[in-house]
Amino acid sequence: MPLRAFKCVGEAPRPEGIDGQPRPSLVCPRSLQRYAAGSLRLDEDMIAVEEDIRIRVQDHSEMVLARTPGDDLNLIAGHLFSRSMIRTPEDILNVAFHPRNGSLADVVLKSPKVIRRIFPSPHPLRLAPERIFEFKALFEHRQKLFKNTGATHAAALISVHGELLSYGEDVGRHNAFDKAIGRALLEGSLARAAIAMLSSRLALELTIKAATANIPILCGFSAATSSGIQFAEDNNITLIGRIRENTLAVYAHSWRLRAPRVD
């Protein structure tokens, strides 16, 4: 059961729909010209919906995110957590989605100030590389919106025992990670997250999000950036990228992988 204790007014429906409300439109059909076999022909494709959401905090701080609609409560919670504006669901007093404009949300916090977060040392987790490939297969099975549109990123949080704790999918890679963090936060499972898996490259901002959530292993399908690697090295994060069927690259803190070394 979710642990959120705050009041939520006019909550926009999640992707699966809630309270009998219609499902939000995540995709839309679009005509296009497709080039194949040396010629252009008219075709139709499914396009991922991207819309802005405005988040107003305490009536004076405003953020605008271009996101895939339908998972907005988790997105808001995860985004505020990643910005160190909240630490627990209890730091949120109220979230109000406007009835005539579901893309506008007013948020009231206990304190709008940035919270200084103090975490315990990361769990001394060690993982067999084969588990990463298992997580990748599970992850890709969940990427339904990407399979339909080819235009979205995804993020998942996984426990030390391999349990999928939360999942987020969005046109924005930062939003996808925030959705996964927000869902785990509101459901009370964030403290159990040991591995974060992303469909994107491992850039600095995403590595910072992992550190903020105290996640010791960050994995990505694409490569890491120089600043992402440096931050991971400085903050004891195992950074794993370029994950394929049976190969991967470890950019920082490889000691968490249980594998023989050949120099």
Number of C-alpha atoms within 10 A of each C-alpha: 6 12 14 17 14 15 13 17 14 13 20 26 20 18 16 11 14 12 8 7 11 13 14 17 13 18 17 11 12 10 11 12 12 13 11 8 6 5 8 11 9 9 11 11 15 16 19 22 20 18 13 14 20 17 22 18 18 14 10 7 10 13 11 12 18 15 23 26 25 22 25 24 22 24 27 23 27 28 23 20 24 24 14 18 21 24 20 16 20 15 18 23 16 17 23 20 20 15 13 8 11 18 20 17 24 18 23 18 19 13 13 17 10 13 13 10 11 8 10 6 9 15 11 8 14 14 16 11 15 15 13 23 17 12 20 21 12 13 19 13 10 15 19 13 20 18 12 14 17 14 15 24 21 28 27 28 28 22 18 14 11 15 13 17 22 23 25 25 28 29 22 19 21 24 26 29 31 28 29 26 33 29 25 25 24 21 17 17 18 23 12 17 26 24 26 28 23 28 25 23 18 25 18 17 14 20 26 18 22 22 21 17 22 23 25 24 29 23 30 23 19 19 21 23 13 13 14 21 23 15 19 24 15 10 17 16 26 23 27 25 23 19 19 13 12 9 12 19 18 18 20 21 19 16 13 18 18 13 13 6 5 4 3
